[in-house]
């Protein structure tokens, strides 16, 4: 193993795709708008230069392969590696990697990592991954431009790949900032009816941290890193996972937690924070004590119902009819003045309405988001998302002081239903004393949480 081979292995594992042909394989660079020749022709020219001058020269020197490329208007670049591929396949086979399909979906990094015996080899391997799957889009940031990010974006369900990459980064003191796991508890925390949860993994690192310890081979990536960092007012230092504070918000129980594509160690569990996955998978850097402390408050952190689900009125009715617990409810139908709800919110944003005790009921924040959705004009929505829900309600209330919405209150604390304008929404109650009784720890892993379905008896015995 030398530094050039380490780089090429990173590049191939990050984007390599093998088909049936014996004399060619491809490396896909999913650069999207960042690499589009329509969006930025100058950068596209520089990417082409990087492919020929850096990737092409290394492939010729090490594997005697020639390199061509293709680029789409959408920003996906494909490097075509042509010639006798026997040597590269033998190298990959030596590391236990099967040359079929997209490599990163099933690749095990651990045999290669064992061969990366010093920081230079590690940095070059990581550079290969960064040049393929390291997103440099300005949208990759922590909330504002002040914290610029490089995001390693990985398709599929290979949780171990992400763990191994995270450990490799730690080993060169390049501490990741966040991992968005490919799991419904990460990608759809409020809506169990949202089915497009499988958005892949994002392993995110502060650009300042990566600039100090990581590397790029593509000049275009390095230049973009410097440009993005200039948007910041100061340099930021990453904090290790063991000591970082965690902000945890309630999450819904999603049926895809049992998806067969998830690895067994993850499947069937509910996760309250992205670092909870690290704890369950046994990472040495995971904050075990901090996660376990949160187990004392699980009734406040989980919800067996949708925290908020928005859809057409017809679809809401279908959901209610299909669920025996929801269809069996008696609903008290009332028209509630939208202005009075807004006043309640302004007086106390933590208000719970229509509950049976001081610590249960429906959060006013979710109620107002539902109200905004059902009263909004079409041009005030982006898909199902109101464009500023408080402003929408204020505008409509100012135009009509008597504006009201239909609210259906169930006889037990199942979801509240709000309908109007051909749309509807479901809002799950906060009910921590009941929800806590639904949770148990796995017998195989004390940190893995298993949540049973809620029953009518649970709600009646609140």
N, C-alpha and C positions, 0 to 999 in steps of 0.2 A: 504494500500500500504506500503510495506517495501522495502528495497534495493534489496533483492534477487528477489522479484516479479517484481520490476521495470526493473531489468536486463533481466529476462526471457521475459517480454513483449517486450523489445527492440529486443531481439533475435528472437522472434516469428514474430514480425511485419517486421523485416528486411529480414527474409528468410523463413517465414512460408508458407507452401502450404497445403491446405486442399482439400481432395477428398471426395468420397462418403462413405468411410469406417468410421465406428463409433468408432473404437478402435485404430486408428493410424493416425497420421499426420506427416509431415516431415518438417525439416528446412534445406534449401539448403545454403551451404557456397560456393560461386563461387570463389574459391581462385586461379584458373588457375595455371600458372607455379609456383607461390609462394608456393602453397600447394601441388604440384605434388609429389607423392612418388617416381617417376622416377627421377625428378630433384633434390630432396633433401630428401632422406629417413630419415635422422635424424629429420628434421623438421616435416615430416609427422608423425613420432612416437610421437613427442611432441604434435602435434595437437590432435592425438587420445587420449593422456593422458589428455589434457585439456577437451575434450568432456566427458570422463568418470568421471574425478575427480571434475570438476566444474559444467558442465551442468547437468550431470547425477545425482549428489547429490542434486542439487537444484530442479530438476523436481521430484525426489522421495520425498523430504521433503515437497514440496508445493502442488504438484498435484498428488502424488502417481503414477507417470508414470515411466516406465523403458525406458532406452535409449540404442539404438544400432547405428552403423554408417556404411555407405558405402562410398568408395572413388574410383574415376575414375583416370586413368593415366593422364588425362588432368588437374587434380587438383580440381575438384568439389567434395566436401564432402557433404553427406546428413545424417543428424541426424534423426533417426526414433524414434518417441515418441509413445510408445505403452501402452495401458491400457484403463481405463475408462476416456475418454476425456471430459466428461460432465462439470467438474469444470472449465477447461481452456476455453471451449466454452462459458460458462456463464460469465466468467470474460471478455472475448473479447466482448461479446454481450453487457455487461454493458457499455463498452466504445464505443459502436456504430460500432463495427467492425464485418462484416459478414464473417463467416468462410467458404469461398468459394474461391478456386483457390489461386493464389499468393496474399497475403494480401497487400503488399506495393503498388501494382498497384492501389488500390482504397481506401486504409485506410485513415481515417481522424485522424490526430494526436492530434487535439486540445482537445478532451475530456480527453485523457490520460495526456496531458501536464498540464491540470488544476489540476490533482491529484499529480503532482510532486511538492510538496510544499516547498522543500528545495534543495540546491545544491547537496547534497549527492544522493538524489533520481534522480535528473536530470542527474548527471554524470553516475549513474549506468544504467539508461535507454539508454543513449547515448553509453555506453560501449557495451550493447547488440547489438545495431545497428553496432557499429564499428567491433565487432567480426564476424558479418555476412557480411556486405556490405562495410566495410572499407578496401579499397585496400592499401596494403603496398608494392606493387611492386616498385622497384627502378626507374622504368620509370615514376612513379608519382612524378614529380618534376617540378619546375618552371624554365624551360630552361636548367639549369645546376644542377649538384649535390649539389651546394651551397644552394639551397632552396628545402629541402625535404618536401614531401607532404603526407598527408593521404587523400584519395579520397573516399567519400561516393558515391557509384555507384548504381543508382536507375533506374530500367526499367520502361517503360510505359509513361504515359502522365499526371501524378498526380503532377501538378505544385504546388498545395496547400501543398502537403506533403513536398516538398522541401522548400517552404517558411516557414512552421511551424518548420521544423528542423533547418533552419537557425536562426530563432528567438530564438529557444531553446538554441542553441549554444551561441548566443549573450548574453542570460540571465545569463550564467555562465562565461561571459567574454572571451569565446573562439570564436574569430572573424574569420569567414571564409575568405579565400583569394580570391576565385573565384567560380562562379557557371557556369558550362557549361549546359545550358538549352537544353532540348530535342526539338530542333527547327531548321529549315533549316538556319536561320540567324546566328546560332552558328556553326553548323556542316558542312555547305557547303556555305561559304560566297562568292565564286567566280563563281560558276557553277550552273545555274538553271536547268540544265539537269541531275544533279546528283540526283538519286532517293533514295539512301540508307542513307538518312540524319537522320533517327530516331535511333540514337545510345544511347538513354537514357540520364539521367542526371549524372553529376559529381559535387558534392559539395566538394570543395577542401580546406583543412586547412593546414597551415604550421605545420609541425610536432613539432617544438619548441613550438608553441602556444598550440597545442593539448596536448603535454606532461605536460604543466603547468596547464591546466584547465580541460582536458578531462580524460578519463580512458579506460583501457582495462581489461577484465577479463581473457582472454587467455594469458598465459605466453608467448606463441609463438609470439603473436602480440606485446606485450610489448618489448620483446627482439629484434624483427626486427626494431621496432621504434628506439631503442637505437643504433642499428647497422647503420641504415640509417642516423641518426643524426651525427654520427661520420664522415661521408663523408663531412660534412660542416666545414668551417674554423671558423665560429663564430655563435653565437645564433641570431635568427631573431625574431623580434617582429612585430605582425600584426598591420596594420593601419585600423582604422574604415572607413567604406564605404563613409561616408559623406565628408571626406577630401582627400581621395586618388585620385591621378592623374589618368586620363583615356587616353589610347592610342586608337584612333578610326581610322580604315581604311575603305575604301569603301567596300560596300557589294552589291551583286546582289539581285534583287527581284526574289524570288523563288515561283513557283506555290503552293508549299506545305504550304505556309503561310496561306492558306485557308483550310488546312486539317481538316476534321470534328472531328478527334480525339483530336485536341487541344481544351482546355477549351475556352468558349466563350469570356472571358475577353482578351485572347491572340489572338484568331483566327482572321485572316484578317489583322493583323497589321504587320508592318515592324519594326525591332529593330536594332539599330545601335551599341549597346554595351550590354554585359550581364547585366549590371546594369540598362539598359533601361527597361528590364522586371520587375525589382524590383520596378521601379518608376510607371509603369502602374498598377502593382498589389497593390500599396499603402503601401509598406513597410516603416515603420517609420525610417529606417536607410538609405534609398535610397538617392542618391545625386540629388535631384530634380533640383536644380539650375544649376548644371554642365551639366545635360542632356539637359535642356532647352537652355542653351547657344549654344549647338551644333546644335540646330534647325536653327540657322542663316546660317549654312553651309551645309544644307541638299543636295543641288545640287552636292556637292563634295563627299558626303558620300553614295549615292545610285547610282545604275546603273540598268536600266530596261533590259539591255542585259547581256550576260555572260561577266564577267571580263576576264575569260579565260576558254574555253572549249576545251578539246583535245579528239580526237576519231579517228576511221578509216576514210579514205576518203569517203567511202560509207555512213557511218553514218552522216558525216558532210553534204553531199549532201542531205540526207533525211531531215535533220533539215532545211536546206535552202528551200527545196521544200514545206515543211509542213507549213511554216510561210509566210503568204501573204505579210507581210512587207519586209521580206528578199528576197523572191523569185521575188518580183517586182522591184528589184534594177537592175541598169545597172552597171556592174563591169568592171573597167579598170584593165586588167591583165598585170602585169609587173614582170620581174625577177630581184630581188634585191640581190646585192652581200652581202653575209653573213658577210664578213670582214668589209664592210662599216657600217653595222648596229652595229657591235661590237665597232667600232671606235666612233660612235655617242654615244653609251652607256658610254664608258670610258670618253668622254668629258663632258657629263652631263646626269646623271642617271635619271633625272626628265624630259627628253625630251618627248614632244608629237609630233608624226609624222602624216602627212596627214590630219591635221585639217583645219578648215576654219577661225580660229581666234587664238589669242595668248593663249587662255585658253581652247581650246578644241583640241581633236585629240587622237591618240592611244599611250598609254604609251610604251616607249621603253623597259621597263623591261618585260612586258607581251609579247611583240613582240619577244624578245629574248628567252623567255621560250618556245614559240610556235615554233620558228626556231629550237631550240635544240631538241624538240620533233620530228619534221618531218625529221631532218637529222640524228638522232641518230641511231647507230647500235642497234640491239635488246639487246645486253648485256650491253648497256649503259642506259637501261630503267628499272625501277622498276614499273611494271604495265604501267601506263601512265606517271609516274614521271621520268623526266631525272635525272640521278645521278650526279648533279652538272652541271646546264645548261650552265654556262659560260665556264667551263672547256671543256665541250663537243664541244661547238662552236670553242673554241681556237684550240682544237686538229684537228678538221676537216678543219678549215681554214689553219692551218699550213701544212696539207697534200695537200690542193688544194686551192690556192689563188683565183681562179676564181669561187669558190663554190657560187652558188646562189640558191634562193628559190623563188617559185611562190607566188606572193602576189596579191590578188584580192581586189582592192579598190572600195567600193560602191560609188554611186553618192550622197548619203546622209550618215550621220554618224551612219549607222547601223554597225554591226560587220564586222571588217576586216577579210578576210579569207586567211589563209596560208596553202598551201598543198605541199605534196611531199612524196615520199617513201611509198606510200599507206596509208599515215596518213594525218590528217588535224587538224586545230585549228581555233577557233573563238575568236576574241578579241574585247571587247566592248570599245567604245570611252569614254573618259572623256568629258562630255558636261554639265557642272553644270548649266548654264543658262536655258537650256531646261529641264533638269531633275528636277529642283526645282519646275517647274510648274506642275509636276505630283503628288505632295504631298499635302495632306490636313490632318487636325487634326480631329479625331473622335469627333462627337458631344456628345458622352457619356463619353469620357475621353480625356482631352486636351493633354495628353502625348502620346496617341496612334496614330501612323502615318498610314494613309491609302494612298496607291499608286495606281493610275489608270494606265491602260495600255498605253504605248506610241503609238502615231499615226504618219502617214506620215506627217500630217499637222503640228504636233509639230516640226518635224525636218525641214520642209520647212520654218517655221516661226522663225527659230533660229535667 
